[in-house]
């Protein structure tokens, strides 16, 4: 969703590009008279991008768009479906401060794992261990505790104060600080985006049986 490289002489968000792509297809009934559905699919890093775009886009879902929205290019005609298929992203955007809590003890074996619980995140209940450096943000975000050693008494896999900052969550103060993409910072109604997201046609795909090892490849 970030802007293009300033050295290119243009400043446009990649999310704006996707907006224009969708509107171009939707607005051209003469070129695409049989178009009934537009499906966007992203895998891995593409899944991360598409997941955030599906939330942040200014464009309303077809069934929520008025004729005025369509005229202003803020929505889609009612006979068109816009579907987002998000496959195997390494992280997700959360719309509240809850996170999944669990532990697999020190063995890492399935039989040693506790039941998943979705509860309010607590920094003190997160694992602590090695540190990770982030490429963006002010000094407070450059060094933070990340994934740590497993333990039977620690519920959350992460121990970091940035758990709810974009692009993991929606920390309002962080949104105002300037350390988010301009497309999101300029969002006309971020609260409406939260209410609209469940109305969108979003499909999540997760592969759990991928046992391919890199060293199996002959190169």
C-alpha positions, 0 to 999 in steps of 0.5 A: 500500500505504500507510495511509489519510489520518489525517484520515479517521479510519481507518488501513487499508492499501490492500493490506489493502483488496485482501486483503479484496476477494479474500477476500470473493469467494473466501469467497462460493460461494453468491453466486459459485458458478461463480467459478473465477478472480479476475484483478487487472489494473493499468496504469502506476501501477496496474501498479506498485501491483499488482506490489508487492501481488502480492509483499507480500500475506499471502495464500498462493496457492491451491495453497499454501494449507492448509485451516487457511489458508483458515479463518484467511483467510490463503489460498484454496481450491484450486479457485480461481486468483488471477491478477495482470496487470501492464501497463506499470509505470514501475518494478519491484520487484527481489528481488535486487541485480542490475539491467539494465546497458546503454548506448546511447552518445551517439546514443540509436539502437538500433544503438548499444546494447549487449546487456542484462546482468543483473548486480550493481548497482554505484554507480560504474558508474551514470550521473551527472548531474542530481539528483532530490528524493524526497517521503519518507524521511530527509534522505539520501533527499531528494537523490540522483542520478537518471537522468543523461547517456548515455555509452558507458562507463556500464552502469547507467541510474541512479546512486543508493544507494537502488536497492535500497530499497522500492519498488525493492528489498528492502534489509533495513536500509531495511525496519527504518528505518520508511521503508516502508509499515506493511503491509510492515513488519508482514509476518509473514515477508518471506523467505517472501514472496520464495520465494512470489512465483515461485509466484504466477500473475503475468503481465507485459505491456509495450507497445513500439510506443506512438508516440502524442505528447501534442501530437497530441491536439486539446485 
